[in-house]
Amino acid sequence: MNDKATTGVVAYEGSAWSDTKGAGPAAYVVIDDTPVPAGSQKINTKVTAGTLSMSQAGDTVDLAAVDFGKGGFSRGSLQTVTVKDFRGGAAGWSLTGKVTDFTGPGGAKIDAAKLGWTPVCLTKAGSPSTCAAGSPGSVGSAGATLASAPNGTVTGGEFTVDARLSLNVPAFTPAGSYSGVLTLTLT
C-alpha cells in the first residue's frame, strides 16, 4: 500500500466479506517517503488494533424462590456483561449463551430448556457500531444469542449487555437448591 488515504486493509475469501472466512484487521503503516521541506517537521503516529473482550459484573445469579406444589417462574437478572470491541476493521461480534440442566437434591433436575431470557443491549455513546439484543426465549443447552453487532465498514465500541432471566419450575419439583451453569461465548 502506498496510498496515504488508505485507512484499513481486510482480506477475505469469496465474493463477500464473512467473519468465518476473512482475516481480522491487522496493524499497518502507510509509508510516506515524501521529502520534508526545509523548515518543516514531519509528525508521525500509529493507531494500533486492540482486542475483542468481555467482562462480567459477577459470576453468580440468585433467582427468586418458588413454592413446592405451586411452581412457576423463578426470576432474576443476568450479571451485567460489558463487551469491548477495540479491534478496528469490519468484523462484528456475537455473544451467545447456553446453560446446563439445573441439578438439585438426590439427582433431581430441571431441564435447561426451562431457562428463558429477555436480552437488552446498550451501545456506549461514540461507538461506531450499534448492538442488537437477542430474541427473548429459551436459552437451553443448544444455546441462544444474547447480543450481537453486525459487520460494517468500521466497527467497534463498548456495549452493556443484560437480560431478565426466568426459570419455569414445575409445580412438584422436589424441594431444595438447584444450580445450572450458563456459559457465555463471545466471537
N, C-alpha and C positions, 0 to 999 in steps of 0.2 A: 504494500500500500504506500502510495506517495501523495495521495490527495489529502491536503490539510483539513478538508471539510469532513473527512470520514470520522464518524463517532462510534462505530461498532462494527464488528465482524462476527457473523454467526454462520457456521457450516451445517448443512443438513443433507440428508439423503432423500431422494424422491422429488416430486413436483411441488410439494408444500411443506412448510415447517411442521414438525411434530416433535414434542419433547422426548418421545421414546426413541427417535432416530437421530436427533440432532445433537451436536456438541454444545455444551453450555458456553456461556460467554467467557472469554479469556482476556486477560490484561494485554494491552498492546500499546505501542508507542509509534506515532507518526513522526518520522524523521524529517525535519526541516533543515536542509543544509544551505539555505539561502544565506549569503554573507550578510553580516550585521553592518549597517552603515557606520561610518566614523561618528563618534559622539553618541552612539546609541548602545543600549544593553538588551540582550535577548533574555527574556524571562521564561523559564520552563516550569511545568508542573506535571503531575501524573495523577490520574484518578484510578484507583485500584479496585477491582471487584472484591466483594465480600462473600458472605455465605447465606444460605437459607437455613434458618433455625427456628426452634420453638422453645418456649419455657412455660411452666405451669405454676399457678399460684400455690398449689399444694398437691398432695398425692392421695388424699382420702376424701370421699364424699359420703356423708351420713344422710341417708334417706329417712323420711318420717316413718314411724311405726304404723302398722295396720293391725287390726284386731283379728284373732283367730275366730273362725266361724263367719266373719263378715268379708274378709279380704278387701280387695280394692286397690287403688293406686297409692303406692309409696313414692312420694315426690321429693325432689331436691334439685340442686343446681350443680352443674359441672364446675370444677375449679377452673377459673379463667385461664385461657391459653393465649399467649402472645406469640404471633408469628412475625418474624423479621426477615424480609427478603432484600438483601443488600448485594445480590449477585450482579445486577445490571443486566442488560441484554433483553431478550424477547420471551424467555420462558416464564410461564405462570407456575402455579403450585396447587396442590390438593392436600387437604388434611382429612384423613379418614379414621374411623374408629371401628373396632369390633370388640365384642365382650364374650367372656366365658359364661357358662351356666353359673347360677348362684347356688352355692352349696351350703347346707346347714347341718343341723344335728342328725346323727345316725345315717348320714348319706342322703338326706332329703335334698331335693333340687327344685329350683325354679328355672325354667328354660330361658336361655339367653334371649330368645325372640320376644320375651315379655318386657324387655327394657326398651323404652321408646325415648326419643328426644325431640326437642324443638330448638334447632340451632339459631344462633344470632351471630352476625359478624359485622364489626365496625372498622372502618378504614381511618387511620390517623390522617389528619389534615396535612396536605402537601405531598402525600404519597401518589406516585404516578399510576398505580394500579388501584382497582376497586375490588373488594372481595364480595363474594356471594355466599350467603348461608346455604347449607344443605337443606334438603327437604325434611319436613317433620315426618316421623315414622319410627319403625322398629330399627334398632341397631343390630342385634343378633350376632351370631358367631360368624356370619358371612361378611358383616360389616356394612357401613354406610358412610356417605360423605358428610363431614361436619361443616366444612367450608372450602372455598377454592377461589383462585384468581386466574383469569384466562391469560393465554399467551397474548402478546401485544408488541407494538413497536418498541416501547420502553416500558419495562415492568419494575416493580419493587415497592417497598414501603413497609409500614408497620400496621399490624392488624390485631384486633382484640376479638377473640372467639369465645362464646359462651353457649350454653344450652340448658334448657329446663329438662330435667330427667323425670321419668315416671316408670316405675316397675309395677306391672299388673300382677298382683299377688292373688292366686286362687284362694277362695274362702277357707278351705280346710287344710291349708298348708301347715305342717307341723310347726308348733311354736318354737322359737329360738332365733338366733342370729344367723344371717345368711350373707355370704360375700361372693362377689364376682370381680373379675379384673377387666377393666376397659383399657385396651391398648390403642393409643393414638399414633398414626404414622403420617409423617409429612414428606411429600415427594414433589 
